[in-house]
Each structure stands twice: as C-alpha cells, then as structure tokens.
Amino acid sequence: MQTVAGAVRTAKAGARRRARAALAAVPAAVALLATGAAGPAPAVAAAGEGPDVVAREAHFVPPENAEPDDGLTYDPTLVPAGAGITVVEVARDGRTSVRMGLSGLLPNRTYGAHVHTKPCGPDPAAAGPHYQNEADPVQPSVDPAYANPENEVWLDFTTDRLGNAYTSARQDWRFRPGEARSVVVHEHATMTHPGGAGMAGARLACLSVPFE
C-alpha cells in the first residue's frame, strides 16, 4: 500500500510535469484570460503593459508534508492529497476577474470557496477572514449587507463525476494592495441568510495567492 509520503511525492512529480507542459501555452493563455475567453492558466505573473495577471498552480498536501509552494489540505477525506488547483486573477480598468480550476476532488459534491485576507498556514484560521471591498465594522461578518458575492469574492463550485470543477467571479473593483492573499475551500455552499451570511462550514483546504 502506498504511504502518504509516497502519494505526495507522486502528486508532486505529476504537478511538475503538468506545469512544464503548460508553460509553452502561457502567452496565449494570458491573452485569452484578459478577454474572458479562457479558463485557468499555469502559475505565472504577467509583466509589462496590459492587464495585471497573477496565477498560481499547485496541488494540495497535508501541512506536515507541505513545501512553501504547495496548497494545504486540512481534511484529506474531502480534499485528497494530490488534488490540483489553479487560480488566475486578471485585473484592469478598476475591475477584477478571479478564475479557479480544480481536479481530483470528490465527485458530484458542492464546496464553498472565497478569497481570504492572509496567506495559508498550518492552522486553517491562519488565512484570516474573507476579503471585503467594503469592510464590515462588525466581525465576524455575517451581515448580508457586507457578506455577499458583490462585496466579497465567492467561488463556490460543484465537481463533476470525475471530481473536477471550474468557477469564476467578476467584480467591479480591485483588491487593496497586500490585503487579499489566499483562496480557501470550504465544506459546503456559502450561506446567505442574516446571522450566517458568508459562512460555508469548515475550512478544508487553502492556497496562498498574492492577488494584485
């Protein structure tokens, strides 16, 4: 039987192969993302003129086995070690698009996901609260006037029969510099009712992303 460490090594090797294969497509992928015509691109940041593009590609591993560039799974039953994630931000003209692709999760299951304010850490709480364009003066924020998909970045998704998913969000604002630093995958779809708005259950996994 393959050990957890062996599974992690296998997943990392596969992720490196996928990343190398994807690098040749970076210029075209970034151009398509800027026009809204493509899905996630590999882990790069665009330079020069044009939209600001930030992208991260990783696989999830338990915190005790993780390296700095890995995503973290806090619940390998619901987010298995080796599951993949790609997050791409394209921002320009005061607007922001965040796109996310995932693979290797449980099939036909709904998860919640949001942009959070701090990088991931071994403790799921390390990622801090949801990023809010207009910050709720009351924390934790459960008021739908603030905890809503227009004021935050909600990326809830449902996997297909193979455990893959794609999701996106578009906002008419941009992140404040240094205040949006991760995407957290949650246990269930995000709630919207007063007193529970923005809640999506346990934090299952996290990927640090230096959003612009």
C-alpha positions as a Markdown table, in Angstrom:
| # | Residue | x | y | z |
|---|---|---|---|---|
| 1 | Met | 0.0 | 0.0 | 0.0 |
| 2 | Gln | 1.4 | 3.4 | -0.9 |
| 3 | Thr | 2.2 | 5.6 | 2.0 |
| 4 | Val | 1.0 | 9.2 | 2.4 |
| 5 | Ala | 4.6 | 10.4 | 1.7 |
| 6 | Gly | 4.7 | 8.3 | -1.4 |
| 7 | Ala | 1.4 | 9.6 | -2.6 |
| 8 | Val | 2.6 | 13.2 | -2.0 |
| 9 | Arg | 5.9 | 12.5 | -4.0 |
| 10 | Thr | 3.8 | 11.0 | -6.9 |
| 11 | Ala | 1.5 | 14.0 | -6.9 |
| 12 | Lys | 4.3 | 16.5 | -6.9 |
| 13 | Ala | 6.0 | 14.8 | -9.8 |
| 14 | Gly | 2.8 | 14.8 | -11.8 |
| 15 | Ala | 2.2 | 18.5 | -10.9 |
| 16 | Arg | 5.7 | 19.4 | -12.2 |
| 17 | Arg | 5.1 | 17.6 | -15.4 |
| 18 | Arg | 1.8 | 19.4 | -15.9 |
| 19 | Ala | 3.4 | 22.7 | -15.2 |
| 20 | Arg | 6.3 | 22.2 | -17.7 |
| 21 | Ala | 3.8 | 21.1 | -20.3 |
| 22 | Ala | 1.6 | 24.2 | -19.7 |
| 23 | Leu | 4.4 | 26.8 | -19.8 |
| 24 | Ala | 4.6 | 26.8 | -23.6 |
| 25 | Ala | 0.9 | 27.9 | -23.6 |
| 26 | Val | 1.4 | 30.8 | -21.2 |
| 27 | Pro | 1.4 | 33.8 | -23.6 |
| 28 | Ala | -1.8 | 32.6 | -25.4 |
| 29 | Ala | -3.5 | 31.7 | -22.2 |
| 30 | Val | -2.8 | 35.1 | -20.6 |
| 31 | Ala | -4.2 | 36.9 | -23.7 |
| 32 | Leu | -7.3 | 34.8 | -23.7 |
| 33 | Leu | -7.9 | 35.3 | -20.0 |
| 34 | Ala | -7.6 | 39.1 | -20.4 |
| 35 | Thr | -10.6 | 38.9 | -22.8 |
| 36 | Gly | -12.5 | 36.4 | -20.7 |
| 37 | Ala | -12.3 | 33.7 | -23.3 |
| 38 | Ala | -10.3 | 31.0 | -21.5 |
| 39 | Gly | -10.0 | 29.0 | -18.3 |
| 40 | Pro | -7.1 | 28.8 | -15.8 |
| 41 | Ala | -3.5 | 29.4 | -16.9 |
| 42 | Pro | -0.3 | 28.0 | -15.4 |
| 43 | Ala | 1.5 | 29.6 | -12.5 |
| 44 | Val | 2.9 | 32.9 | -13.8 |
| 45 | Ala | 2.6 | 36.6 | -13.3 |
| 46 | Ala | 2.4 | 38.8 | -16.4 |
| 47 | Ala | 4.8 | 41.7 | -16.8 |
| 48 | Gly | 4.7 | 44.9 | -18.9 |
| 49 | Glu | 1.7 | 46.7 | -20.3 |
| 50 | Gly | -1.8 | 45.3 | -20.3 |
| 51 | Pro | -3.9 | 43.8 | -17.5 |
| 52 | Asp | -2.4 | 42.7 | -14.2 |
| 53 | Val | -2.3 | 38.9 | -14.2 |
| 54 | Val | -1.5 | 36.7 | -11.2 |
| 55 | Ala | -1.7 | 32.9 | -11.4 |
| 56 | Arg | -0.9 | 30.0 | -9.1 |
| 57 | Glu | -1.0 | 26.3 | -9.8 |
| 58 | Ala | -0.4 | 23.8 | -7.1 |
| 59 | His | -1.6 | 20.5 | -5.6 |
| 60 | Phe | -2.9 | 20.0 | -2.0 |
| 61 | Val | -0.8 | 18.2 | 0.6 |
| 62 | Pro | -1.2 | 17.9 | 4.4 |
| 63 | Pro | 0.6 | 20.8 | 6.3 |
| 64 | Glu | 3.1 | 18.4 | 7.8 |
| 65 | Asn | 4.3 | 17.3 | 4.3 |
| 66 | Ala | 4.0 | 20.7 | 2.6 |
| 67 | Glu | 6.6 | 22.8 | 0.9 |
| 68 | Pro | 6.2 | 26.6 | 0.5 |
| 69 | Asp | 4.6 | 26.5 | -2.9 |
| 70 | Asp | 2.1 | 23.7 | -2.1 |
| 71 | Gly | -1.6 | 24.1 | -1.3 |
| 72 | Leu | -2.7 | 22.8 | 2.0 |
| 73 | Thr | -5.4 | 20.3 | 2.7 |
| 74 | Tyr | -6.8 | 20.2 | 6.3 |
| 75 | Asp | -9.2 | 17.4 | 5.5 |
| 76 | Pro | -7.8 | 14.8 | 3.1 |
| 77 | Thr | -11.1 | 12.9 | 3.2 |
| 78 | Leu | -12.9 | 15.8 | 1.4 |
| 79 | Val | -9.8 | 17.4 | -0.4 |
| 80 | Pro | -7.5 | 14.4 | -1.1 |
| 81 | Ala | -3.7 | 14.9 | -1.0 |
| 82 | Gly | -2.6 | 15.4 | -4.6 |
| 83 | Ala | -5.8 | 17.2 | -5.7 |
| 84 | Gly | -4.9 | 20.1 | -8.1 |
| 85 | Ile | -5.9 | 23.7 | -8.1 |
| 86 | Thr | -5.2 | 26.7 | -10.4 |
| 87 | Val | -6.2 | 30.2 | -9.6 |
| 88 | Val | -5.9 | 33.1 | -12.0 |
| 89 | Glu | -6.6 | 36.8 | -11.4 |
| 90 | Val | -6.9 | 39.2 | -14.3 |
| 91 | Ala | -7.4 | 42.9 | -13.2 |
| 92 | Arg | -7.6 | 46.1 | -15.3 |
| 93 | Asp | -9.7 | 49.2 | -15.6 |
| 94 | Gly | -10.7 | 49.0 | -12.0 |
| 95 | Arg | -12.2 | 45.5 | -12.4 |
| 96 | Thr | -11.1 | 42.1 | -11.2 |
| 97 | Ser | -11.8 | 38.6 | -12.6 |
| 98 | Val | -10.8 | 35.5 | -10.5 |
| 99 | Arg | -11.0 | 32.1 | -12.1 |
| 100 | Met | -10.3 | 28.8 | -10.4 |
| 101 | Gly | -10.0 | 25.2 | -11.7 |
| 102 | Leu | -9.8 | 22.1 | -9.5 |
| 103 | Ser | -9.2 | 18.4 | -10.1 |
| 104 | Gly | -9.0 | 15.3 | -8.0 |
| 105 | Leu | -11.8 | 16.2 | -5.5 |
| 106 | Leu | -14.8 | 14.1 | -4.6 |
| 107 | Pro | -17.2 | 13.7 | -7.5 |
| 108 | Asn | -20.6 | 15.4 | -7.7 |
| 109 | Arg | -20.0 | 17.4 | -4.5 |
| 110 | Thr | -20.6 | 21.1 | -3.7 |
| 111 | Tyr | -17.9 | 23.1 | -2.0 |
| 112 | Gly | -17.7 | 26.7 | -0.9 |
| 113 | Ala | -14.7 | 28.9 | -1.7 |
| 114 | His | -13.7 | 32.5 | -1.1 |
| 115 | Val | -10.7 | 34.9 | -1.3 |
| 116 | His | -9.3 | 35.5 | 2.2 |
| 117 | Thr | -7.1 | 38.2 | 3.6 |
| 118 | Lys | -4.0 | 36.4 | 4.7 |
| 119 | Pro | -1.7 | 33.6 | 3.5 |
| 120 | Cys | -2.4 | 29.9 | 4.3 |
| 121 | Gly | -0.8 | 28.3 | 7.4 |
| 122 | Pro | -0.8 | 25.0 | 9.2 |
| 123 | Asp | -3.8 | 26.3 | 11.2 |
| 124 | Pro | -6.8 | 26.7 | 9.0 |
| 125 | Ala | -7.6 | 30.0 | 10.7 |
| 126 | Ala | -4.3 | 31.5 | 9.5 |
| 127 | Ala | -5.9 | 32.7 | 6.3 |
| 128 | Gly | -8.0 | 35.2 | 8.2 |
| 129 | Pro | -11.5 | 36.4 | 7.2 |
| 130 | His | -12.9 | 36.9 | 3.8 |
| 131 | Tyr | -11.6 | 39.8 | 1.8 |
| 132 | Gln | -14.3 | 42.5 | 1.6 |
| 133 | Asn | -14.3 | 45.5 | -0.7 |
| 134 | Glu | -16.2 | 47.5 | 1.9 |
| 135 | Ala | -15.2 | 46.1 | 5.3 |
| 136 | Asp | -17.9 | 45.2 | 7.8 |
| 137 | Pro | -17.3 | 47.1 | 11.0 |
| 138 | Val | -18.6 | 44.1 | 12.9 |
| 139 | Gln | -16.5 | 40.9 | 12.9 |
| 140 | Pro | -17.0 | 38.1 | 12.2 |
| 141 | Ser | -19.0 | 39.4 | 9.3 |
| 142 | Val | -22.4 | 37.6 | 8.9 |
| 143 | Asp | -24.5 | 40.5 | 7.7 |
| 144 | Pro | -25.6 | 40.0 | 4.1 |
| 145 | Ala | -25.1 | 43.7 | 3.6 |
| 146 | Tyr | -21.4 | 43.0 | 3.7 |
| 147 | Ala | -21.1 | 39.2 | 3.4 |
| 148 | Asn | -22.3 | 38.8 | -0.2 |
| 149 | Pro | -20.8 | 37.9 | -3.6 |
| 150 | Glu | -20.7 | 41.5 | -4.7 |
| 151 | Asn | -18.6 | 42.7 | -1.8 |
| 152 | Glu | -16.5 | 39.6 | -1.4 |
| 153 | Val | -15.2 | 37.0 | -3.9 |
| 154 | Trp | -17.2 | 33.8 | -3.7 |
| 155 | Leu | -16.0 | 30.9 | -5.8 |
| 156 | Asp | -18.4 | 28.1 | -4.8 |
| 157 | Phe | -18.4 | 25.1 | -7.1 |
| 158 | Thr | -19.8 | 21.7 | -7.7 |
| 159 | Thr | -17.5 | 18.9 | -9.0 |
| 160 | Asp | -18.3 | 16.7 | -12.0 |
| 161 | Arg | -18.4 | 12.9 | -11.9 |
| 162 | Leu | -14.5 | 12.9 | -12.1 |
| 163 | Gly | -14.0 | 15.3 | -9.2 |
| 164 | Asn | -13.1 | 18.3 | -11.5 |
| 165 | Ala | -14.6 | 21.8 | -11.4 |
| 166 | Tyr | -14.3 | 25.3 | -12.8 |
| 167 | Thr | -15.6 | 28.5 | -11.3 |
| 168 | Ser | -15.2 | 32.2 | -11.6 |
| 169 | Ala | -16.2 | 35.6 | -10.2 |
| 170 | Arg | -16.1 | 39.1 | -11.6 |
| 171 | Gln | -16.0 | 42.3 | -9.5 |
| 172 | Asp | -16.3 | 46.0 | -10.4 |
| 173 | Trp | -13.4 | 46.8 | -8.0 |
| 174 | Arg | -9.8 | 45.8 | -7.4 |
| 175 | Phe | -8.1 | 44.4 | -4.3 |
| 176 | Arg | -6.4 | 46.7 | -2.0 |
| 177 | Pro | -2.6 | 46.0 | -2.2 |
| 178 | Gly | -1.5 | 43.3 | 0.2 |
| 179 | Glu | -4.9 | 42.7 | 1.6 |
| 180 | Ala | -6.0 | 39.6 | -0.4 |
| 181 | Arg | -3.6 | 36.7 | 0.0 |
| 182 | Ser | -5.3 | 33.3 | -0.4 |
| 183 | Val | -8.3 | 31.2 | -1.6 |
| 184 | Val | -9.9 | 28.9 | 1.0 |
| 185 | Val | -12.1 | 25.9 | 0.0 |
| 186 | His | -14.9 | 25.2 | 2.5 |
| 187 | Glu | -17.2 | 22.4 | 3.5 |
| 188 | His | -20.4 | 23.4 | 1.8 |
| 189 | Ala | -22.0 | 26.1 | -0.3 |
| 190 | Thr | -21.9 | 29.7 | 1.1 |
| 191 | Met | -25.0 | 30.7 | 3.1 |
| 192 | Thr | -26.8 | 34.0 | 2.6 |
| 193 | His | -29.2 | 34.4 | 5.5 |
| 194 | Pro | -28.8 | 37.1 | 8.2 |
| 195 | Gly | -26.6 | 35.8 | 11.0 |
| 196 | Gly | -25.0 | 33.2 | 8.8 |
| 197 | Ala | -24.2 | 35.1 | 5.6 |
| 198 | Gly | -20.8 | 34.2 | 4.2 |
| 199 | Met | -20.5 | 31.0 | 6.3 |
| 200 | Ala | -19.6 | 27.8 | 4.4 |
| 201 | Gly | -18.6 | 25.4 | 7.1 |
| 202 | Ala | -15.1 | 24.1 | 7.9 |
| 203 | Arg | -12.0 | 25.2 | 6.1 |
| 204 | Leu | -11.0 | 22.2 | 4.1 |
| 205 | Ala | -8.0 | 23.5 | 2.1 |
| 206 | Cys | -6.1 | 26.7 | 1.2 |
| 207 | Leu | -3.8 | 28.1 | -1.5 |
| 208 | Ser | -1.8 | 31.2 | -0.9 |
| 209 | Val | -2.2 | 33.7 | -3.9 |
| 210 | Pro | -0.6 | 37.1 | -4.0 |
| 211 | Phe | -3.5 | 38.9 | -5.5 |
| 212 | Glu | -2.9 | 42.3 | -7.1 |
